[in-house]
Amino acid sequence: MISIITCTNRDHMMENIFLNYSSQTIENKELIIILNNDSINLSRWIGKAANYSNVSVFQLPEWYTASECKMFASQQASFDYIAKFDDDDYYAPNYLKSIWSIYQTNKEVDIIGKSTVYVYFQESNYLGILHSSKENQYTNRVVDSTLTFKKDVLSKVSFIRSKYGSDAKFQKDCIYNGFNIYSTDRFNHVVFRNEHHNDHTWKITDQQLMNACTDLICTNDFKSIIHR
């Protein structure tokens, strides 16, 4: 049903990547991992992958851009739907199942994501909502880490060669080519933020992001709030 692609240059994200994949309740799934760091031990990742079903691991030179890694991963996909998982976010067990249900009930949808997302600040244990005005409706843009699309979209649109911003350009090009983007609800996904990590793709400070969030609460149990 759905091929998950994850591109990473961070060896310490291994456990999170495999946990997000293995926890998905959808039955027919596969995981394609692209290691985009020359110093990562490929054999160790392949050894880890051997403990799971339908997991493939590839290593591309670190001078490859993130967009090139995503295109390569997409080309390896066996299924007709591709879900992009970020290496450091949280994807609840029913994340893919909820997306699949939308594809089954609305055949016109080409791309699914979330325009409103939960954000969890790991240092302070604050959970907030980064709001948009669109949930459960069509939109022109969804959050990059929630991007899922039909594989045949790639026959007209590609991830352009770029270190940053390729997901935004991809969605803009999809709209231009007549593809539909649907924003589902905010649940079953959390953007993780850790101020001590300076390798976030999204170059914004935790404080700036927190200021943009609403409904902030301090909690050690965000899962009970965001699971559906």
C-alpha positions as CSV (number, residue, x, y, z in Angstrom):
1,M,0.0,0.0,0.0
2,I,2.4,2.7,1.2
3,S,6.2,3.1,0.8
4,I,7.8,5.1,3.6
5,I,11.0,7.1,2.6
6,T,13.3,8.5,5.2
7,C,16.5,10.4,4.4
8,T,19.0,11.0,7.2
9,N,22.5,12.2,7.8
10,R,22.2,11.5,11.6
11,D,23.4,8.2,12.9
12,H,21.7,8.8,16.3
13,M,18.3,8.8,14.7
14,M,18.3,5.1,13.9
15,E,16.1,4.0,16.7
16,N,13.5,6.7,16.0
17,I,13.3,5.8,12.3
18,F,12.8,2.1,12.9
19,L,10.3,2.7,15.8
20,N,8.2,5.0,13.6
21,Y,8.1,2.4,10.9
22,S,7.5,-0.7,13.0
23,S,4.7,0.9,15.0
24,Q,2.5,1.7,12.0
25,T,-0.6,-0.4,12.1
26,I,-1.2,-0.5,8.4
27,E,-0.3,-3.9,7.1
28,N,1.2,-3.5,3.7
29,K,4.2,-1.1,4.1
30,E,7.8,-0.8,3.4
31,L,10.6,1.4,4.5
32,I,13.4,2.9,2.3
33,I,16.2,4.5,4.2
34,I,18.7,6.8,2.6
35,L,21.9,7.5,4.5
36,N,23.3,10.8,3.3
37,N,26.5,10.9,5.4
38,D,29.7,9.2,4.4
39,S,30.8,8.5,7.9
40,I,27.7,6.4,8.8
41,N,28.3,2.7,9.1
42,L,26.1,1.2,6.4
43,S,26.6,-2.4,7.6
44,R,25.2,-1.5,11.1
45,W,22.0,-0.1,9.6
46,I,21.6,-3.1,7.3
47,G,22.0,-5.3,10.3
48,K,19.3,-3.4,12.1
49,A,17.0,-3.6,9.1
50,A,17.3,-7.4,9.1
51,N,15.1,-7.4,12.2
52,Y,12.2,-5.9,10.3
53,S,10.1,-6.8,7.2
54,N,10.4,-4.9,4.0
55,V,13.2,-2.5,4.9
56,S,15.9,-1.4,2.4
57,V,18.9,0.8,3.3
58,F,21.0,2.7,0.8
59,Q,23.9,5.1,1.2
60,L,24.4,8.0,-1.1
61,P,27.4,10.4,-1.0
62,E,26.9,13.3,1.4
63,W,27.3,15.8,-1.4
64,Y,23.9,14.6,-2.7
65,T,21.2,17.1,-1.8
66,A,18.2,16.1,0.3
67,S,16.0,16.4,-2.8
68,E,18.2,14.0,-4.8
69,C,18.0,11.6,-1.9
70,K,14.2,11.8,-1.9
71,M,14.0,11.2,-5.6
72,F,16.3,8.2,-5.4
73,A,14.2,6.8,-2.5
74,S,11.0,7.3,-4.4
75,Q,12.4,5.5,-7.4
76,Q,13.0,2.4,-5.1
77,A,9.4,2.4,-3.9
78,S,7.4,-0.8,-4.6
79,F,4.0,0.7,-3.8
80,D,1.8,3.3,-5.5
81,Y,1.8,5.6,-2.5
82,I,4.8,7.3,-0.9
83,A,5.0,8.8,2.6
84,K,7.9,11.0,3.6
85,F,8.9,10.5,7.3
86,D,11.4,12.9,8.8
87,D,14.0,11.2,10.9
88,D,13.4,13.1,14.1
89,D,9.6,13.5,14.3
90,Y,6.9,11.2,15.9
91,Y,4.4,9.3,13.8
92,A,1.7,7.6,15.8
93,P,0.7,4.0,15.1
94,N,-2.5,5.0,13.2
95,Y,-0.7,7.8,11.2
96,L,-0.6,5.9,7.9
97,K,-3.9,4.1,8.5
98,S,-5.7,7.4,8.7
99,I,-4.1,8.7,5.5
100,W,-5.0,5.5,3.7
101,S,-8.6,5.9,4.7
102,I,-8.7,9.3,3.0
103,Y,-7.2,7.9,-0.2
104,Q,-9.9,5.1,-0.2
105,T,-12.8,7.5,0.3
106,N,-11.6,10.3,-2.0
107,K,-10.1,9.1,-5.2
108,E,-9.4,12.7,-6.4
109,V,-6.8,13.3,-3.7
110,D,-3.2,13.1,-5.0
111,I,-1.3,14.5,-2.0
112,I,-2.1,14.3,1.7
113,G,-0.5,16.1,4.6
114,K,-1.2,18.3,7.6
115,S,-1.3,22.1,7.5
116,T,-1.9,22.2,11.3
117,V,0.6,20.2,13.4
118,Y,1.5,19.6,17.0
119,V,5.0,20.7,18.1
120,Y,6.7,19.2,21.2
121,F,9.6,21.1,22.8
122,Q,11.7,18.4,24.4
123,E,13.7,20.6,26.7
124,S,10.7,22.2,28.4
125,N,8.1,19.5,27.8
126,Y,5.7,21.9,26.2
127,L,3.2,20.8,23.6
128,G,1.7,23.4,21.3
129,I,-0.3,23.6,18.1
130,L,1.1,25.4,15.0
131,H,-2.2,26.5,13.5
132,S,-3.4,27.0,9.9
133,S,-6.9,27.8,8.8
134,K,-7.2,24.5,7.0
135,E,-7.9,21.1,8.4
136,N,-9.9,18.3,6.6
137,Q,-10.0,20.3,3.4
138,Y,-8.1,21.0,0.2
139,T,-5.1,23.4,0.5
140,N,-2.1,24.6,-1.4
141,R,0.5,23.6,1.2
142,V,1.1,21.1,4.0
143,V,3.9,20.7,6.5
144,D,6.9,19.0,4.8
145,S,7.3,16.2,7.4
146,T,3.7,15.1,6.7
147,L,3.9,14.7,2.9
148,T,2.3,11.7,1.3
149,F,1.7,11.4,-2.4
150,K,0.7,9.1,-5.2
151,K,3.8,7.7,-6.9
152,D,2.5,8.6,-10.4
153,V,2.8,12.3,-9.4
154,L,6.5,11.9,-10.1
155,S,5.7,11.4,-13.8
156,K,5.1,15.1,-14.0
157,V,6.8,16.6,-10.9
158,S,10.2,16.0,-9.3
159,F,12.0,17.2,-6.2
160,I,14.2,19.8,-7.6
161,R,17.9,19.7,-6.8
162,S,18.1,21.9,-3.6
163,K,19.6,21.6,-0.2
164,Y,16.6,23.3,1.4
165,G,13.0,24.1,0.3
166,S,12.5,21.2,-2.1
167,D,9.3,20.0,-0.4
168,A,7.7,23.5,-0.7
169,K,8.7,23.7,-4.4
170,F,7.5,20.2,-5.0
171,Q,4.0,21.1,-3.7
172,K,3.9,24.3,-5.6
173,D,4.8,22.4,-8.8
174,C,2.1,19.8,-8.0
175,I,-0.6,22.5,-7.8
176,Y,0.7,24.0,-11.1
177,N,0.3,20.6,-12.7
178,G,-3.2,20.1,-11.5
179,F,-2.7,17.8,-8.6
180,N,-4.8,18.1,-5.5
181,I,-3.4,18.6,-2.0
182,Y,-5.6,17.6,1.0
183,S,-4.9,18.7,4.6
184,T,-6.1,16.2,7.1
185,D,-6.4,16.8,10.9
186,R,-3.6,17.6,13.3
187,F,-3.5,14.2,15.1
188,N,-1.1,11.3,15.0
189,H,2.0,13.3,14.3
190,V,4.3,15.6,16.3
191,V,7.1,17.8,15.2
192,F,10.0,17.3,17.7
193,R,12.1,20.3,18.7
194,N,15.3,20.2,20.8
195,E,17.1,23.5,21.2
196,H,20.4,21.7,21.8
197,H,20.3,20.2,18.4
198,N,21.6,22.6,15.8
199,D,20.9,20.3,12.8
200,H,17.2,21.0,12.4
201,T,16.3,21.6,8.8
202,W,13.8,24.2,9.8
203,K,16.1,27.1,10.8
204,I,14.0,28.7,13.5
205,T,14.7,28.9,17.2
206,D,12.6,27.0,19.7
207,Q,11.5,30.3,21.2
208,Q,10.4,31.7,17.9
209,L,8.5,28.5,17.1
210,M,6.9,28.5,20.6
211,N,5.7,32.0,20.1
212,A,4.0,31.0,16.9
213,C,2.1,28.1,18.7
214,T,-1.2,28.2,20.5
215,D,-2.7,26.0,23.2
216,L,0.6,25.4,24.9
217,I,0.5,22.9,27.8
218,C,3.3,21.3,29.8
219,T,3.1,17.5,29.6
220,N,5.2,14.4,29.8
221,D,2.5,12.4,28.0
222,F,1.8,14.0,24.6
223,K,0.8,10.7,23.1
224,S,-2.4,10.5,25.0
225,I,-3.3,13.9,23.5
226,I,-2.4,13.4,19.9
227,H,-3.3,9.7,19.3
228,R,-6.4,9.0,17.4
